[in-house]
């Protein structure tokens, strides 16, 4: 059975960093393979994981549609046909598998840019089938979402066991976190558990006024992650964050959160 963990949060709160630490924890402490899905159009989870990224799903999708349009313009076969008679599903399956970045304990698929003009309903249906088919072969799937959770809303990923909503320690961040949590409940997907994580908390302690604001959101606070100078030095140098030592306060905090989830 696959356990799916999705992370969401407004831009700049460090959710990709948290996603990287979750993957590091699973790789070091849990048996089974891990699939990371970068569903943020900025596509930088590969840098956190130290993996090279050649293609994104968005680029594969656009390339496929361009081939379909070219075939139609040349008087080719019916809509949906590709060169050599390959179906859309087979085309996506082959190229997504080929574009997957592979690590020792985890693999990565990047969704990439959003959709251009036109109807993508049929393509998204095929994408969902391909990615769900891939996901079933992994013990864990970790999804780094953009704030609007576009790929979850289009159901291009399977349902979610744990949605981790990441916020910085500000009232504005908490308002955004609550809106994201509310959005997740309105989507046509099943989210088993929703948790709040506060990132970059000075000294790892919440000021009383902020604790009051956390309670107002109604979201269960899974825990806090401290601000850390060593992590910032990794960010400045471009060094993969998964190379942070196990003694890192950030990694230790995320490991404790995962233990409390029972993952």
FENQUIWO-V249286 format. One record per backbone hydrogen bond with DSSP energy under -0.5 kcal/mol. CO is the residue of the C=O (numbers start at 1). NH is the residue of the N-H. If there is no record, write none. Layout:
{{CO & NH} {CO & NH}}
This chain:
{{2 & 4} {3 & 5} {3 & 141} {4 & 161} {4 & 162} {5 & 143} {6 & 164} {7 & 145} {8 & 166} {10 & 13} {14 & 18} {15 & 19} {16 & 20} {17 & 21} {18 & 22} {19 & 23} {20 & 24} {21 & 25} {22 & 26} {23 & 27} {24 & 28} {25 & 29} {26 & 30} {33 & 139} {33 & 140} {34 & 36} {34 & 107} {35 & 142} {36 & 38} {36 & 109} {37 & 39} {37 & 144} {38 & 111} {38 & 112} {39 & 41} {39 & 146} {40 & 43} {44 & 47} {44 & 48} {45 & 49} {46 & 50} {46 & 51} {48 & 242} {52 & 54} {56 & 60} {57 & 61} {58 & 62} {59 & 63} {60 & 64} {61 & 65} {62 & 66} {63 & 67} {64 & 68} {65 & 69} {66 & 70} {67 & 71} {68 & 72} {69 & 73} {70 & 74} {71 & 76} {72 & 75} {78 & 81} {82 & 85} {83 & 86} {86 & 82} {87 & 91} {88 & 92} {89 & 93} {90 & 94} {91 & 95} {92 & 96} {93 & 97} {94 & 98} {95 & 99} {96 & 100} {97 & 100} {100 & 102} {101 & 108} {105 & 34} {106 & 103} {107 & 36} {108 & 101} {109 & 38} {109 & 111} {110 & 57} {111 & 58} {120 & 124} {121 & 125} {122 & 126} {123 & 127} {124 & 128} {125 & 129} {126 & 130} {127 & 131} {128 & 132} {129 & 133} {130 & 134} {131 & 135} {132 & 136} {134 & 137} {135 & 138} {139 & 3} {140 & 35} {141 & 5} {141 & 143} {142 & 37} {142 & 144} {143 & 7} {143 & 145} {144 & 39} {146 & 149} {149 & 153} {150 & 154} {151 & 156} {152 & 155} {160 & 192} {161 & 193} {162 & 6} {162 & 164} {163 & 165} {163 & 195} {164 & 8} {164 & 166} {165 & 197} {167 & 199} {168 & 170} {170 & 174} {171 & 175} {172 & 176} {173 & 177} {174 & 178} {175 & 179} {176 & 180} {177 & 181} {178 & 182} {179 & 183} {180 & 184} {181 & 185} {182 & 186} {183 & 186} {183 & 187} {187 & 189} {189 & 191} {190 & 160} {190 & 192} {193 & 163} {195 & 165} {196 & 222} {196 & 223} {197 & 167} {197 & 199} {198 & 225} {199 & 169} {200 & 202} {201 & 204} {201 & 227} {202 & 205} {207 & 210} {207 & 211} {208 & 212} {209 & 213} {210 & 214} {211 & 215} {212 & 216} {213 & 217} {214 & 217} {214 & 218} {214 & 219} {215 & 218} {220 & 196} {220 & 222} {223 & 198} {225 & 201} {228 & 232} {229 & 233} {230 & 234} {231 & 235} {232 & 236} {233 & 237} {234 & 238} {234 & 239} {240 & 243} {241 & 244} {245 & 248} {248 & 252} {249 & 253} {250 & 254} {251 & 255} {252 & 256} {253 & 257} {254 & 258} {255 & 259} {256 & 260} {257 & 261} {258 & 262} {258 & 263} {259 & 262}}
